[in-house]
Amino acid sequence: MRVDFITNSEGVKLFDVNNPNRKKLEVLLSRFDNLTLYACKRALQRAMQKDVKFQLLPQVKHDKPALDAVVERLNTGWKYIKI
């Protein structure tokens, strides 16, 4: 099984290097090779326009909008669970 954790909107801040949950995310990433973190490209762009300052963890992919990533996965048989 593979798990992609895809964030959008305010959720991208979860992947900030200064987020208090950083250690927990890093433990999960080191423990599970099948976990990938994605931050929505559009949400990141909107945050920069609002001059919100944060730096993503280096493991986070951010090359496409969250909606595109979700649709790609659904079209290839993945299941979607919104939390």
Secondary structure, 3 states (H helix, E strand, C coil): CCEEEEECHHHHHHHECCCCCHHHHHHHHHHCCCEEEEECHHHHHHHHHCCCCCCECCCCECCCCHHHHHHHHHHCCCCCCCC
